Amino acid sequence: MPEDESQDIDTFDDLRSAAATFNKQKVAIYVNGNNKRGIGHVYRALELADEFYVKPDIFYDINQTDVKVFGKTTHNLQPVNGIAELFDICKKEQYSVFINDILTTSIDYMIGLRSVLPNAKIINFEDDGEEIVKADLVFNALYQNIDLLQVRSGEQYYISGKTFMFYEPIQIKENVFISFGGADPQNYSDRLLRIISQPEYGAYQFIVVLGRAKCNVDELLTYDRFDNINVLFDISNMPMPEIMTQCDIGITSRGRTGYELAMLGIPSIGMAQNNREEKHGFVCNENGFTYIGLNPNDEIIKSNLDMYLKLSQKSRQHFQTILL
């Protein structure tokens, strides 16, 4: 007999335990991450999964997501081969909470999901399409001011990696942190490495973190031969506050890493990876970043890097105050 079905009731605490068993949620998360989509969704799904009193089933599509992007985890990873298989499982399991973290959903997908889970609470993350009216709740921390009753948008809804809670904002130093998330489809990492490998940057220390979905990693790791450049790939402690806090300048894209740099008070340059990221409002000049747009040319990237490297401590402190 299963342990949770064989409880002996002697006290009110025992009764509460039995009641919790009767009311136990069945939770599922559907998430995908790859080179084009990014893998911040995967990190968030794993953070969310820790918050329930049950182990959610975490579904991913084998045609879109390599299981390696999840890293080492004890959560229940469930591969599916397309939406039809996912819906078949949902119809059988009847989850009480179903979370989508797959960017914009389609109206057909939402209608189909609701048809197989008529009693579930459906929650979407980073979904900005018209079909969000079919969800019970939508969190869009990267977007600003979406005027629908079930939508919660803005930086106050960002879900931080728990490891960031152990770190204080940085003290001003002379090191530069460079990371463009898990995928970097614009190859900003490649371009920055070509720039900072020039002799004029030899006096500065750079830490460049490549994500699990980055292409041409072997080529980029060769830049580690420079004394002032440390290239890291697929590090185990993602998110990476321990590495970030070694630096006092950041260069990143317009996704989750921007929130993490702001939490640590690291003055940063931001660039968008695609048209969708251009709509992410938090990484902006008003919030203390230097945002230089989508796919800026190398001259603009270099000039902004040079400007940050030459800033006085007082000016960097000003940026930090706004970020915090």
For each residue, the residues with C-beta under 8 A, 3 or more apart:
1: 5 6
2: 5 6
3: 6
4: 7 21 24
5: 1 2 21
6: 1 2 3
7: 4 14 17 18 21
8: 14
9: 14 15 18
10: 14
11: 14 15
12: 15 16
13: 16 17
14: 7 8 9 10 11 17 18
15: 9 11 12 18 19
16: 12 13 19 20
17: 7 13 14 20 21
18: 7 9 14 15 21 22
19: 15 16 22 23
20: 16 17 23 24 53
21: 4 5 7 17 18 24
22: 18 19
23: 19 20
24: 4 20 21 53 54
25: 52 53 54 96 97
26: 54 93 94 95 96 97
27: 52 54 56 57 95 96 97 98 99
28: 56 57 58 59 90 93 95 97 98 99
29: 45 48 49 56 57 58 59 98 99 101
30: 59 60 86 98 99 100 101 102
31: 41 42 44 45 58 59 60 65 100 101 102
32: 37 41 60 61 64 65 101 102
33: 37 38 39 40 41 42 60 65 69 182 183 213
34: 37 38 39 64 65 66 69 183 213
35: 183 185 213 214 215
36: 183 185
37: 32 33 34 41 64 103 183
38: 33 34 41 181 182 183 213 255 273
39: 33 34 42 43 69 181 182 183 211 212 213
40: 33 43 44 181 182 255 256 257
41: 31 32 33 37 38 44 45 101 102 103 125 126
42: 31 33 39 45 46 65 69 70 182
43: 39 40 46 47 161 182 238 239 256
44: 31 40 41 47 48 101 125 159 256
45: 29 31 41 42 48 49 58 99 101
46: 42 43 49 50 58 70 73 75
47: 43 44 50 51 159 160 161 162
48: 29 44 45 51 52 56 99 159
49: 29 45 46 52 55 56 58 75
50: 46 47 162
51: 47 48
52: 25 27 48 49 55 56
53: 20 24 25
54: 24 25 26 27
55: 49 52 75 76
56: 27 28 29 48 49 52 75 76 99
57: 27 28 29 76 78 93 95
58: 28 29 31 45 46 49 70 75 76 77 78
59: 28 29 30 31 78 79 80 86 89
60: 30 31 32 33 64 65 67 70 77 78 79 80
61: 32 64 65 79 80 81 82 83 86
62: 65 67 79 80 81
63: 81 82
64: 32 34 37 60 61
65: 31 32 33 34 42 60 61 62 69
66: 34 69 213
67: 60 62 70 77 79
68: 71 212
69: 33 34 39 42 65 66 182 212 213
70: 42 46 58 60 67 73 75 77
71: 68 212 236 238
72: 236
73: 46 70 77
74:
75: 46 49 55 56 58 70
76: 55 56 57 58
77: 58 60 67 70 73
78: 57 58 59 60 89
79: 59 60 61 62 67
80: 59 60 61 62 83 85 86 89
81: 61 62 63 85
82: 61 63 85 86
83: 61 80 86 87 109 112
84: 87 88
85: 80 81 82 88 89
86: 30 59 61 80 82 83 89 90
87: 83 84 90 91 112 113 116
88: 84 85 91 92
89: 59 78 80 85 86 92 93
90: 28 86 87 93 94 95 98 113 116 117
91: 87 88 94 116 117
92: 88 89
93: 26 28 57 89 90
94: 26 90 91 117 119 120
95: 26 27 28 57 90 98 117 120
96: 25 26 27 119 120 121
97: 25 26 27 28 120 121 123
98: 27 28 29 30 90 95 113 117 120 121 122 123
99: 27 28 29 30 45 48 56 122 123 124 125
100: 30 31 105 113 122 123 124 125 127 135
101: 29 30 31 32 41 44 45 124 125 126
102: 30 31 32 41 105
103: 37 41 126 127 276
104: 127 128 129 131
105: 100 102 109 110 124 127 129 131 132
106: 109 110 129 131
107: 110 111 129 130 131 134
108: 111 112
109: 83 105 106 112 113 131
110: 105 106 107 113 114 122 131 134 135
111: 107 108 114 115 134
112: 83 87 108 109 115 116
113: 87 90 98 100 109 110 116 117 122
114: 110 111 117 118 122 134
115: 111 112 118
116: 87 90 91 112 113
117: 90 91 94 95 98 113 114 120 122
118: 114 115
119: 94 96
120: 94 95 96 97 98 117
121: 96 97 98 136 137
122: 98 99 100 110 113 114 117 134 135 136 137
123: 97 98 99 100 135 136 137 138 139
124: 99 100 101 105 127 132 135 137 138 139
125: 41 44 99 100 101 138 139 140
126: 41 101 103 139 140 141 142 143
127: 100 103 104 105 124 131 132 135 138 140
128: 104 132 140 143 146 279
129: 104 105 106 107 132
130: 107 133
131: 104 105 106 107 109 110 127 134 135
132: 105 124 127 128 129 135 138 148 150 151
133: 130 148 150
134: 107 110 111 114 122 131
135: 100 110 122 123 124 127 131 132 138 150
136: 121 122 123 150
137: 121 122 123 124 150 152
138: 123 124 125 127 132 135 146 148 150 151 152
139: 123 124 125 126 151 152 153 157
140: 125 126 127 128 143 146 151 152 153 154 157
141: 126 153 154 155 156 157 158 159 259 282
142: 126 254 255 256 279 280 281 282
143: 126 128 140 146 153 154 279 280 281
144: 153 154 281 282
145: 153 154
146: 128 138 140 143 151 153
147: 151
148: 132 133 138 151
149:
150: 132 133 135 136 137 138
151: 132 138 139 140 146 147 148
152: 137 138 139 140 157
153: 139 140 141 143 144 145 146 157
154: 140 141 143 144 145 157 282
155: 141 158 259 282 287
156: 141
157: 139 140 141 152 153 154
158: 141 155 256 259 282
159: 44 47 48 141
160: 47 164 165 259 260 263
161: 43 47 164 238 239 241 260
162: 47 50 165
163: 166 167 237 239 241 242
164: 160 161 167 239 241 260 263 264
165: 160 162
166: 163 241
167: 163 164 241 242 245 264
168:
169: 263 264 265 320 324
170: 173 244 245 247 248 264 265 266 320
171: 248
172: 248 313 316 317 320
173: 170 246 247 248
174: 204 205 248
175: 204 205 206 207 246 247 248 249
176: 196 204 205 206 207 247 249 250 251 305 308 309
177: 207 209 243 244 246 247 249 250 251 261 266
178: 189 192 196 206 207 208 209 250 251 252
179: 189 208 209 210 211 240 250 251 252 257
180: 183 184 186 188 189 211 252 253 257 271 273
181: 38 39 40 184 211 252 253 255 256 257 273
182: 33 38 39 40 42 43 69 211 212 213 214
183: 33 34 35 36 37 38 39 180 211 213 214 273
184: 180 181 187 188 189 210 211 214 253 273
185: 35 36 273 274
186: 180 253 271 273 274 295
187: 184 190 191
188: 180 184 191 192 251 253 271 273 301
189: 178 179 180 184 192 193 208 210 214 220
190: 187 193 194 216 220
191: 187 188 194 195 298 301
192: 178 188 189 195 196 208 251 301 305
193: 189 190 196 197 208 220 223 229 231
194: 190 191 197 298
195: 191 192 198 201 298 301 302 305
196: 176 178 192 193 201 204 206 228 229 305
197: 193 194 201 223 226 229
198: 195 201
199: 202
200:
201: 195 196 197 198 204 206 228
202: 199 227 228
203: 228
204: 174 175 176 196 201 228 309
205: 174 175 176 228 230
206: 175 176 178 196 201 228 229 230
207: 175 176 177 178 230 232 243 246 247
208: 178 179 189 192 193 220 223 229 230 231 232
209: 177 178 179 232 233 235 240 243
210: 179 184 189 214 217 220 221 231 232 233 234
211: 39 179 180 181 182 183 184 214 234
212: 39 68 69 71 182 234
213: 33 34 35 38 39 66 69 182 183
214: 35 182 183 184 189 210 211 217 220 233
215: 35
216: 190 219 220
217: 210 214 220 221 233
218: 221 222
219: 216 222
220: 189 190 193 208 210 214 216 217 223 231 233
221: 210 217 218 224 231 233
222: 218 219 225
223: 193 197 208 220 226 229 231
224: 221 229 230 231
225: 222
226: 197 223 229
227: 202
228: 196 201 202 203 204 205 206
229: 193 196 197 206 208 223 224 226
230: 205 206 207 208 224
231: 193 208 210 220 221 223 224
232: 207 208 209 210 235 243
233: 209 210 214 217 220 221
234: 210 211 212
235: 209 232 238 240 243
236: 71 72
237: 163 240 242 243
238: 43 71 161 235
239: 43 161 163 164 256 257 260
240: 179 209 235 237 243 244 260
241: 161 163 164 166 167 244 245 260 264
242: 163 167 237 245 246
243: 177 207 209 232 235 237 240 246 247
244: 170 177 240 241 247 250 260 261 264 266
245: 167 170 241 242 264
246: 173 175 177 207 242 243
247: 170 173 175 176 177 207 243 244 250 266
248: 170 171 172 173 174 175 266 267 316
249: 175 176 177 266 267 268 269 308 309 316
250: 176 177 178 179 244 247 257 261 266 267 268 269
251: 176 177 178 179 188 192 268 269 270 271 305
252: 178 179 180 181 255 257 258 261 268 269 270 271 283
253: 180 181 184 186 188 257 258 270 271 272 273 277
254: 142 258 270 271 272 273 277 278 280 282 283 291
255: 38 40 142 181 252 258 273 277 280
256: 40 43 44 142 158 181 239 259 260
257: 40 179 180 181 239 250 252 253 260 261
258: 252 253 254 255 261 262 268 270 280 282 283 289
259: 141 155 158 160 256 262 263 282
260: 160 161 164 239 240 241 244 256 257 263 264
261: 177 244 250 252 257 258 264 266 268 323
262: 258 259 265 266 268 282 287 288 289 323 324
263: 160 164 169 259 260
264: 164 167 169 170 241 244 245 260 261
265: 169 170 262 320 321 323 324
266: 170 177 244 247 248 249 250 261 262 320 323
267: 248 249 250 288 308 311 316 319 320 323
268: 249 250 251 252 258 261 262 283 289 290 323
269: 249 250 251 252 289 290 291 292 301 304 305 308
270: 251 252 253 254 258 283 284 289 290 291 292
271: 180 186 188 251 252 253 254 291 292 293 294 295 296 301
272: 253 254 275 277 278 280 293 294 295
273: 38 180 181 183 184 185 186 188 253 254 255 277 294
274: 185 186 277 278 294
275: 272 278 279 294
276: 103 279 280
277: 253 254 255 272 273 274 280 294
278: 254 272 274 275 293 294
279: 128 142 143 275 276
280: 142 143 254 255 258 272 276 277 283
281: 142 143 144 284
282: 141 142 144 154 155 158 254 258 259 262 287
283: 252 254 258 268 270 280 287 289 291
284: 270 281 287 289 291
285: 288 289 290 291
286:
287: 155 262 282 283 284 322 323
288: 262 267 285 319 320 321 322 323
289: 258 262 268 269 270 283 284 285 323
290: 268 269 270 285 304 307 308
291: 254 269 270 271 283 284 285
292: 269 270 271 296 300 301 304
293: 271 272 278 296
294: 271 272 273 274 275 277 278
295: 186 271 272
296: 271 292 293 300 301
297: 300 301
298: 191 194 195 301 302
299: 302 303
300: 292 296 297 303 304
301: 188 191 192 195 269 271 292 296 297 298 304 305
302: 195 298 299 305 306
303: 299 300 306 307
304: 269 290 292 300 301 307 308
305: 176 192 195 196 251 269 301 302 308 309
306: 302 303 309 310
307: 290 303 304 310 311
308: 176 249 267 269 290 304 305 311 316
309: 176 204 249 305 306
310: 306 307
311: 267 307 308 315 316 319
312: 315 316
313: 172 316 317
314: 317 318
315: 311 312 318 319
316: 172 248 249 267 308 311 312 313 319 320
317: 172 313 314 320 321
318: 314 315 321 322
319: 267 288 311 315 316 322 323
320: 169 170 172 265 266 267 288 316 317 323 324
321: 265 288 317 318 324
322: 287 288 318 319
323: 261 262 265 266 267 268 287 288 289 319 320
324: 169 262 265 320 321
